[in-house]
Amino acid sequence: MKKFILSVLLLSSFSYATANAKEVTEPEILSEAAILSDSESGAILYEKNADKKMFPASLTKIATAIYAIENGDLNDITTVSKEAAEVDGTRVYLEEGEEVTLKKLVQGMLINSGNDAAWAIAEHLDGSMDRYSENLNAYLKEKVHVEHTHFVNPHGLHDENHYTTAADLAKLTNYALQNETFKEIFGTKELKWWGKSWETTLITHHKMLKGEVPFEGVTGGKTGFVDEAKQTLATSAENESIKLTAIILKADFKRDIYKDTINLLSFGFSHYDSSHLDKTEVFPAEGKTFTTGGKTVAITLPKGSYNESVTSKGRLMIEDHNGKVVQTVQLVEEKRDEVASRQLKSEEKPEKKTIGSYGKIGLMIFLFGVFVLLLRKNLKAKASRRRRM
């Protein structure tokens, strides 16, 4: 009886410990809007006011950078205009008439947040701010699939018609991080700068990237500030299991954007892993068969237990143990002839050439015969040597 009671107590304590181990406490965020996403799958792991219309300040330059990289020639020489040289705010002190490569302008804009560099980029690509705004917004909708973004300038100085959301900025940053050139510049901590009017070393303003605010795994970032937007911050980070993107908007103080970012990244690293759906995987659901459409698809999985299910319309749902949807993936229905072809291929087995029992016996006899011949030859050789002796 004592053993029975002891067993019950042990089981009860084990169940309680397991339940507590699975509890997920979301981070407390001070900023007005924030989002954390898997940089590769795009899965949203945390959000606060993520679809609220906000002012991005210099996070705008993420859009200007990837637009320039994908639509311009980074080796092009740009001549700085009077308007670019005189733009307000943070600058890399370009001078009117100065000739600079497009790549150098992108570096000066992202690393040192140069508004003059951003203006020069826009003029070089599209000639005027109106034309630039029109083309940039079309590009963001077509390529990045933003839903609530409208930019009227390349740098983020305040304008009531210049706005976005945390969710759109996460999409934008994740899209841009797929480009190796952008990723390299976004993660640059310092860069020697030789300009017409000054020589210096540009140092990133992002305190986590340059190590002033310690956090392991930060790979890139961009800061922003104007009075109306307050403090804004974009950060990329990774460990051996997952790559993350964190966006913070409208914090009152710099310390808050870094505290919020650390809380978001710590939450992501603690509770999620990256994985993928193989292009050969098959998902049956209600008499239908779905696939990834021949593509390898990045997904995000909760650490520990989770559930996967496929709806009749081919939506793969990944849920944590509490039923929270972590990610949905739209699959492609496989046609009947494709199903039949796949099944036929799986049933086809390569013909195996095997040695049957009679074949094995014959092989053994053959080998034994060879052995006897070699043995006789060896004995004859020895006898011959003895006779010569």
Kinemage of the C-alpha trace (Angstrom):
@kinemage 1
@onewidth
@group {chain A} dominant
@subgroup {mainchain}
@vectorlist {calphas} color= white
{ca met a 1} P 0.000 0.000 0.000
{ca lys a 2} L 2.873 2.350 0.860
{ca lys a 3} L 4.500 1.635 -2.507
{ca phe a 4} L 1.219 2.415 -4.272
{ca ile a 5} L 0.796 5.757 -2.490
{ca leu a 6} L 4.419 6.667 -3.204
{ca ser a 7} L 3.930 5.884 -6.909
{ca val a 8} L 0.833 8.099 -7.080
{ca leu a 9} L 2.674 10.976 -5.429
{ca leu a 10} L 5.607 10.642 -7.832
{ca leu a 11} L 3.291 10.597 -10.861
{ca ser a 12} L 1.408 13.634 -9.559
{ca ser a 13} L 4.587 15.623 -9.030
{ca phe a 14} L 5.890 14.619 -12.495
{ca ser a 15} L 2.689 15.805 -14.220
{ca tyr a 16} L 2.793 19.114 -12.351
{ca ala a 17} L 6.439 19.710 -13.268
{ca thr a 18} L 5.795 18.876 -16.923
{ca ala a 19} L 2.826 21.278 -17.125
{ca asn a 20} L 4.843 24.096 -15.594
{ca ala a 21} L 7.761 23.439 -17.934
{ca lys a 22} L 5.437 23.993 -20.906
{ca glu a 23} L 4.040 27.311 -19.729
{ca val a 24} L 5.054 30.184 -22.002
{ca thr a 25} L 5.191 33.647 -20.472
{ca glu a 26} L 5.165 36.361 -23.103
{ca pro a 27} L 7.564 39.286 -22.626
{ca glu a 28} L 6.475 42.602 -21.163
{ca ile a 29} L 6.985 45.345 -23.739
{ca leu a 30} L 7.163 49.051 -22.862
{ca ser a 31} L 7.093 50.427 -26.409
{ca glu a 32} L 3.811 51.243 -28.128
{ca ala a 33} L 4.232 48.674 -30.919
{ca ala a 34} L 6.470 45.648 -31.355
{ca ile a 35} L 6.800 42.401 -33.261
{ca leu a 36} L 9.086 39.370 -33.223
{ca ser a 37} L 9.276 37.068 -36.225
{ca asp a 38} L 11.295 34.177 -37.587
{ca ser a 39} L 13.517 35.863 -40.184
{ca glu a 40} L 13.304 32.880 -42.546
{ca ser a 41} L 9.729 31.598 -42.218
{ca gly a 42} L 8.118 34.934 -41.377
{ca ala a 43} L 6.140 33.328 -38.538
{ca ile a 44} L 5.002 35.930 -35.990
{ca leu a 45} L 6.110 34.828 -32.521
{ca tyr a 46} L 4.981 37.917 -30.598
{ca glu a 47} L 3.116 41.075 -31.488
{ca lys a 48} L 1.835 44.212 -29.820
{ca asn a 49} L -0.150 46.704 -31.896
{ca ala a 50} L 1.620 45.194 -34.901
{ca asp a 51} L -0.934 46.515 -37.414
{ca lys a 52} L -1.263 49.982 -35.893
{ca lys a 53} L -0.296 52.888 -38.149
{ca met a 54} L 3.050 54.247 -36.893
{ca phe a 55} L 5.869 56.562 -37.947
{ca pro a 56} L 9.102 54.637 -38.620
{ca ala a 57} L 11.716 57.433 -38.546
{ca ser a 58} L 15.019 56.111 -39.958
{ca leu a 59} L 13.825 52.520 -40.208
{ca thr a 60} L 12.605 53.853 -43.563
{ca lys a 61} L 16.205 53.452 -44.726
{ca ile a 62} L 15.833 49.673 -44.707
{ca ala a 63} L 13.379 50.120 -47.578
{ca thr a 64} L 15.624 52.618 -49.389
{ca ala a 65} L 18.604 50.265 -49.053
{ca ile a 66} L 17.022 47.102 -50.443
{ca tyr a 67} L 15.261 49.107 -53.186
{ca ala a 68} L 18.610 50.568 -54.253
{ca ile a 69} L 20.425 47.225 -54.096
{ca glu a 70} L 17.822 45.439 -56.203
{ca asn a 71} L 17.084 48.219 -58.670
{ca gly a 72} L 20.390 50.014 -59.099
{ca asp a 73} L 23.993 49.234 -59.991
{ca leu a 74} L 26.054 49.602 -56.809
{ca asn a 75} L 29.106 50.508 -58.890
{ca asp a 76} L 27.340 53.519 -60.438
{ca ile a 77} L 28.867 56.918 -59.680
{ca thr a 78} L 26.394 59.363 -58.151
{ca thr a 79} L 26.860 63.145 -58.219
{ca val a 80} L 25.559 64.755 -55.028
{ca ser a 81} L 23.037 67.544 -55.565
{ca lys a 82} L 22.663 70.760 -53.551
{ca glu a 83} L 19.389 69.449 -52.090
{ca ala a 84} L 21.027 66.230 -50.921
{ca ala a 85} L 23.961 68.039 -49.321
{ca glu a 86} L 21.650 70.376 -47.394
{ca val a 87} L 19.109 67.851 -46.087
{ca asp a 88} L 18.283 68.083 -42.362
{ca gly a 89} L 19.225 65.630 -39.642
{ca thr a 90} L 21.991 63.043 -39.388
{ca arg a 91} L 24.440 63.168 -42.289
{ca val a 92} L 27.680 61.772 -43.656
{ca tyr a 93} L 28.509 65.331 -44.772
{ca leu a 94} L 28.358 64.912 -48.518
{ca glu a 95} L 29.198 68.042 -50.509
{ca glu a 96} L 27.466 69.389 -53.591
{ca gly a 97} L 29.141 67.974 -56.682
{ca glu a 98} L 30.862 65.167 -54.780
{ca glu a 99} L 30.996 61.892 -56.718
{ca val a 100} L 30.237 58.755 -54.708
{ca thr a 101} L 29.397 55.171 -55.658
{ca leu a 102} L 25.865 54.003 -55.006
{ca lys a 103} L 27.193 51.282 -52.678
{ca lys a 104} L 29.041 53.835 -50.566
{ca leu a 105} L 25.835 55.866 -50.259
{ca val a 106} L 23.935 52.777 -49.065
{ca gln a 107} L 26.675 52.089 -46.518
{ca gly a 108} L 26.673 55.668 -45.250
{ca met a 109} L 22.891 55.615 -45.002
{ca leu a 110} L 22.558 52.314 -43.106
{ca ile a 111} L 25.645 52.484 -40.879
{ca asn a 112} L 25.631 56.192 -39.996
{ca ser a 113} L 21.973 56.926 -40.849
{ca gly a 114} L 22.981 59.609 -43.351
{ca asn a 115} L 19.915 61.506 -44.568
{ca asp a 116} L 22.039 63.184 -47.242
{ca ala a 117} L 23.082 59.753 -48.539
{ca ala a 118} L 19.442 58.620 -48.606
{ca trp a 119} L 18.395 61.699 -50.604
{ca ala a 120} L 21.253 61.202 -53.070
{ca ile a 121} L 20.204 57.568 -53.566
{ca ala a 122} L 16.605 58.537 -54.333
{ca glu a 123} L 17.640 61.224 -56.818
{ca his a 124} L 20.072 58.883 -58.543
{ca leu a 125} L 17.497 56.105 -58.933
{ca asp a 126} L 14.387 58.090 -59.850
{ca gly a 127} L 15.301 61.740 -60.447
{ca ser a 128} L 12.782 63.301 -58.041
{ca met a 129} L 11.185 62.592 -54.664
{ca asp a 130} L 7.705 62.246 -56.163
{ca arg a 131} L 8.886 59.693 -58.684
{ca tyr a 132} L 10.947 57.917 -56.045
{ca ser a 133} L 7.979 57.681 -53.659
{ca glu a 134} L 5.734 56.298 -56.390
{ca asn a 135} L 8.244 53.660 -57.462
{ca leu a 136} L 9.260 52.680 -53.925
{ca asn a 137} L 5.681 52.119 -52.774
{ca ala a 138} L 4.903 50.050 -55.859
{ca tyr a 139} L 8.058 47.998 -55.236
{ca leu a 140} L 7.179 47.382 -51.573
{ca lys a 141} L 3.690 46.167 -52.440
{ca glu a 142} L 4.818 43.936 -55.291
{ca lys a 143} L 7.975 42.443 -53.781
{ca val a 144} L 7.489 42.622 -50.002
{ca his a 145} L 3.670 42.445 -49.926
{ca val a 146} L 3.282 45.202 -47.345
{ca glu a 147} L -0.299 46.133 -46.521
{ca his a 148} L -0.254 49.377 -44.534
{ca thr a 149} L 2.846 51.267 -45.673
{ca his a 150} L 3.229 54.525 -47.568
{ca phe a 151} L 6.580 56.304 -47.814
{ca val a 152} L 7.040 59.796 -49.265
{ca asn a 153} L 10.783 60.194 -48.646
{ca pro a 154} L 13.891 57.975 -48.472
{ca his a 155} L 15.101 58.874 -44.961
{ca gly a 156} L 12.138 58.949 -42.568
{ca leu a 157} L 12.032 62.618 -41.571
{ca his a 158} L 8.502 63.242 -40.358
{ca asp a 159} L 5.585 63.611 -42.716
{ca glu a 160} L 1.974 62.761 -41.852
{ca asn a 161} L 1.749 60.763 -45.076
{ca his a 162} L 4.889 58.764 -44.267
{ca tyr a 163} L 3.832 55.743 -42.209
{ca thr a 164} L 3.971 51.985 -41.784
{ca thr a 165} L 3.321 49.267 -39.186
{ca ala a 166} L 5.502 46.974 -37.097
{ca ala a 167} L 4.184 43.990 -39.082
{ca asp a 168} L 5.104 45.583 -42.419
{ca leu a 169} L 8.565 46.526 -41.143
{ca ala a 170} L 9.148 42.914 -40.055
{ca lys a 171} L 8.151 41.714 -43.546
{ca leu a 172} L 10.438 44.324 -45.086
{ca thr a 173} L 13.434 43.446 -42.898
{ca asn a 174} L 12.976 39.700 -43.424
{ca tyr a 175} L 12.777 40.253 -47.185
{ca ala a 176} L 15.885 42.442 -47.191
{ca leu a 177} L 17.866 39.940 -45.108
{ca gln a 178} L 17.573 37.416 -47.931
{ca asn a 179} L 19.936 39.662 -49.906
{ca glu a 180} L 23.572 39.027 -48.974
{ca thr a 181} L 24.707 42.569 -49.815
{ca phe a 182} L 22.043 44.113 -47.608
{ca lys a 183} L 22.752 41.604 -44.842
{ca glu a 184} L 26.455 42.478 -44.889
{ca ile a 185} L 25.881 46.245 -44.690
{ca phe a 186} L 23.078 45.869 -42.110
{ca gly a 187} L 25.545 43.971 -39.916
{ca thr a 188} L 28.556 46.281 -40.399
{ca lys a 189} L 29.798 47.661 -37.080
{ca glu a 190} L 32.277 50.199 -38.454
{ca leu a 191} L 33.596 51.416 -41.788
{ca lys a 192} L 36.459 53.690 -42.841
{ca trp a 193} L 35.021 56.699 -44.666
{ca trp a 194} L 36.893 58.966 -47.037
{ca gly a 195} L 34.700 61.880 -48.124
{ca lys a 196} L 35.393 65.123 -49.915
{ca ser a 197} L 35.020 67.140 -46.719
{ca trp a 198} L 36.074 64.660 -44.025
{ca glu a 199} L 37.752 61.372 -43.223
{ca thr a 200} L 36.453 59.298 -40.345
{ca thr a 201} L 35.297 55.874 -39.211
{ca leu a 202} L 31.556 55.361 -39.395
{ca ile a 203} L 30.291 53.386 -36.410
{ca thr a 204} L 26.835 51.854 -36.213
{ca his a 205} L 24.390 53.614 -33.919
{ca his a 206} L 22.877 50.277 -32.828
{ca lys a 207} L 24.180 49.662 -29.304
{ca met a 208} L 23.518 45.915 -29.309
{ca leu a 209} L 25.311 45.438 -32.630
{ca lys a 210} L 28.447 47.288 -31.489
{ca gly a 211} L 28.388 45.652 -28.052
{ca glu a 212} L 27.533 48.610 -25.820
{ca val a 213} L 24.390 46.739 -24.779
{ca pro a 214} L 25.564 43.120 -24.465
{ca phe a 215} L 23.486 40.390 -26.087
{ca glu a 216} L 24.868 37.345 -27.841
{ca gly a 217} L 23.822 36.632 -31.412
{ca val a 218} L 22.965 40.088 -32.806
{ca thr a 219} L 23.771 40.152 -36.538
{ca gly a 220} L 22.415 43.516 -37.715
{ca gly a 221} L 20.337 46.536 -36.880
{ca lys a 222} L 19.063 50.041 -37.583
{ca thr a 223} L 18.068 52.801 -35.180
{ca gly a 224} L 15.625 55.656 -35.708
{ca phe a 225} L 14.381 58.814 -34.015
{ca val a 226} L 12.253 61.831 -34.768
{ca asp a 227} L 10.073 63.609 -32.220
{ca glu a 228} L 6.806 62.251 -33.632
{ca ala a 229} L 8.041 58.655 -33.956
{ca lys a 230} L 10.138 58.685 -30.779
{ca gln a 231} L 12.675 55.838 -30.501
{ca thr a 232} L 12.494 53.039 -33.084
{ca leu a 233} L 14.718 49.986 -33.558
{ca ala a 234} L 15.117 47.069 -35.954
{ca thr a 235} L 17.342 44.123 -34.958
{ca ser a 236} L 18.330 40.778 -36.433
{ca ala a 237} L 19.834 38.007 -34.314
{ca glu a 238} L 20.454 34.276 -34.519
{ca asn a 239} L 21.635 31.225 -32.616
{ca glu a 240} L 22.192 27.625 -33.717
{ca ser a 241} L 18.436 26.971 -33.874
{ca ile a 242} L 16.697 30.049 -35.275
{ca lys a 243} L 17.093 33.486 -36.901
{ca leu a 244} L 14.949 36.289 -35.494
{ca thr a 245} L 13.837 39.793 -36.457
{ca ala a 246} L 12.622 42.234 -33.794
{ca ile a 247} L 10.930 45.575 -34.528
{ca ile a 248} L 10.283 48.172 -31.809
{ca leu a 249} L 8.287 51.374 -32.460
{ca lys a 250} L 7.632 54.466 -30.351
{ca ala a 251} L 9.574 53.985 -27.147
{ca asp a 252} L 10.012 56.992 -24.877
{ca phe a 253} L 13.665 56.315 -24.101
{ca lys a 254} L 16.615 54.579 -25.779
{ca arg a 255} L 16.986 52.222 -22.831
{ca asp a 256} L 13.424 51.009 -23.456
{ca ile a 257} L 13.991 49.983 -27.088
{ca tyr a 258} L 16.988 47.880 -26.059
{ca lys a 259} L 15.248 46.380 -23.045
{ca asp a 260} L 12.241 45.470 -25.196
{ca thr a 261} L 14.452 44.016 -27.915
{ca ile a 262} L 16.389 41.855 -25.455
{ca asn a 263} L 13.109 40.584 -23.982
{ca leu a 264} L 11.764 39.730 -27.442
{ca leu a 265} L 14.911 37.951 -28.640
{ca ser a 266} L 15.298 36.033 -25.373
{ca phe a 267} L 11.676 34.918 -25.670
{ca gly a 268} L 12.204 33.740 -29.242
{ca phe a 269} L 15.421 31.855 -28.537
{ca ser a 270} L 13.884 30.152 -25.492
{ca his a 271} L 10.678 28.915 -27.085
{ca tyr a 272} L 11.138 28.337 -30.837
{ca asp a 273} L 13.240 26.472 -33.396
{ca ser a 274} L 13.516 26.749 -37.162
{ca ser a 275} L 12.786 23.788 -39.409
{ca his a 276} L 11.512 23.171 -42.930
{ca leu a 277} L 9.046 21.186 -44.996
{ca asp a 278} L 10.851 19.100 -47.574
{ca lys a 279} L 9.728 19.499 -51.182
{ca thr a 280} L 8.965 15.758 -51.328
{ca glu a 281} L 6.650 15.724 -48.305
{ca val a 282} L 2.996 14.725 -48.765
{ca phe a 283} L 0.089 15.825 -46.539
{ca pro a 284} L -3.220 13.891 -46.713
{ca ala a 285} L -6.408 15.624 -45.540
{ca glu a 286} L -10.050 14.560 -45.949
{ca gly a 287} L -9.424 12.409 -49.006
{ca lys a 288} L -7.153 14.949 -50.670
{ca thr a 289} L -3.392 15.081 -50.960
{ca phe a 290} L -1.318 18.237 -50.599
{ca thr a 291} L 2.351 19.087 -51.176
{ca thr a 292} L 4.598 22.128 -50.887
{ca gly a 293} L 4.446 22.567 -54.647
{ca gly a 294} L 7.972 21.321 -55.157
{ca lys a 295} L 9.546 23.892 -52.830
{ca thr a 296} L 11.401 23.608 -49.537
{ca val a 297} L 9.414 25.754 -47.088
{ca ala a 298} L 10.846 27.283 -43.910
{ca ile a 299} L 8.699 26.760 -40.812
{ca thr a 300} L 8.872 27.590 -37.113
{ca leu a 301} L 8.245 24.997 -34.420
{ca pro a 302} L 7.584 25.525 -30.716
{ca lys a 303} L 10.127 23.819 -28.494
{ca gly a 304} L 8.642 20.742 -26.850
{ca ser a 305} L 5.220 19.497 -27.865
{ca tyr a 306} L 3.203 20.962 -30.735
{ca asn a 307} L 0.410 19.980 -33.122
{ca glu a 308} L 0.239 19.932 -36.921
{ca ser a 309} L -3.003 19.665 -38.871
{ca val a 310} L -4.085 20.208 -42.477
{ca thr a 311} L -7.478 21.628 -43.408
{ca ser a 312} L -9.541 20.490 -46.393
{ca lys a 313} L -8.320 23.609 -48.218
{ca gly a 314} L -4.677 22.715 -47.697
{ca arg a 315} L -3.746 25.044 -44.869
{ca leu a 316} L -1.096 23.481 -42.662
{ca met a 317} L -1.545 24.738 -39.102
{ca ile a 318} L 1.299 24.555 -36.576
{ca glu a 319} L 0.050 25.088 -33.017
{ca asp a 320} L 1.783 25.074 -29.657
{ca his a 321} L 0.488 22.913 -26.800
{ca asn a 322} L -1.900 25.711 -25.745
{ca gly a 323} L -3.537 25.818 -29.171
{ca lys a 324} L -1.886 29.092 -30.226
{ca val a 325} L -1.253 29.113 -33.987
{ca val a 326} L 2.446 29.717 -34.544
{ca gln a 327} L 2.357 29.495 -38.333
{ca thr a 328} L 0.115 28.601 -41.236
{ca val a 329} L 1.420 27.369 -44.584
{ca gln a 330} L -0.733 27.233 -47.698
{ca leu a 331} L -0.086 23.911 -49.411
{ca val a 332} L -0.860 22.926 -53.006
{ca glu a 333} L -3.417 20.219 -53.835
{ca glu a 334} L -1.936 17.350 -55.800
{ca lys a 335} L -3.889 16.328 -58.905
{ca arg a 336} L -5.058 12.746 -59.333
{ca asp a 337} L -2.628 11.964 -62.147
{ca glu a 338} L 0.222 13.379 -60.050
{ca val a 339} L -0.823 11.200 -57.101
{ca ala a 340} L -0.957 8.113 -59.334
{ca ser a 341} L 2.452 8.897 -60.834
{ca arg a 342} L 4.008 9.381 -57.408
{ca gln a 343} L 2.494 6.153 -56.062
{ca leu a 344} L 3.728 4.245 -59.105
{ca lys a 345} L 7.258 5.545 -58.589
{ca ser a 346} L 7.188 4.616 -54.912
{ca glu a 347} L 6.036 1.086 -55.791
{ca glu a 348} L 8.732 0.616 -58.398
{ca lys a 349} L 11.730 -1.080 -56.885
{ca pro a 350} L 15.049 -1.508 -58.616
{ca glu a 351} L 15.723 -5.079 -59.712
{ca lys a 352} L 18.137 -6.694 -57.329
{ca lys a 353} L 20.623 -9.233 -58.635
{ca thr a 354} L 20.980 -11.818 -55.900
{ca ile a 355} L 22.782 -15.093 -55.678
{ca gly a 356} L 20.303 -17.873 -54.950
{ca ser a 357} L 21.098 -20.983 -52.914
{ca tyr a 358} L 22.340 -22.892 -55.985
{ca gly a 359} L 24.416 -19.934 -57.017
{ca lys a 360} L 26.010 -19.765 -53.607
{ca ile a 361} L 26.880 -23.498 -53.712
{ca gly a 362} L 28.409 -23.110 -57.165
{ca leu a 363} L 30.471 -20.134 -56.005
{ca met a 364} L 31.747 -22.112 -53.031
{ca ile a 365} L 32.746 -25.071 -55.255
{ca phe a 366} L 34.537 -22.720 -57.640
{ca leu a 367} L 36.481 -21.051 -54.851
{ca phe a 368} L 37.362 -24.424 -53.330
{ca gly a 369} L 38.661 -25.618 -56.709
{ca val a 370} L 40.860 -22.539 -57.055
{ca phe a 371} L 42.202 -23.172 -53.564
{ca val a 372} L 43.074 -26.808 -54.410
{ca leu a 373} L 44.867 -25.799 -57.624
{ca leu a 374} L 46.920 -23.196 -55.832
{ca leu a 375} L 47.743 -25.646 -53.084
{ca arg a 376} L 48.899 -28.331 -55.565
{ca lys a 377} L 51.010 -25.790 -57.438
{ca asn a 378} L 52.655 -24.730 -54.190
{ca leu a 379} L 53.384 -28.357 -53.177
{ca lys a 380} L 54.917 -29.135 -56.599
{ca ala a 381} L 57.150 -26.095 -56.308
{ca lys a 382} L 58.399 -27.213 -52.896
{ca ala a 383} L 59.049 -30.774 -54.145
{ca ser a 384} L 61.011 -29.421 -57.092
{ca arg a 385} L 63.185 -27.312 -54.810
{ca arg a 386} L 63.884 -30.326 -52.568
{ca arg a 387} L 64.943 -32.414 -55.577
{ca arg a 388} L 67.364 -29.707 -56.680
{ca met a 389} L 68.849 -29.659 -53.229
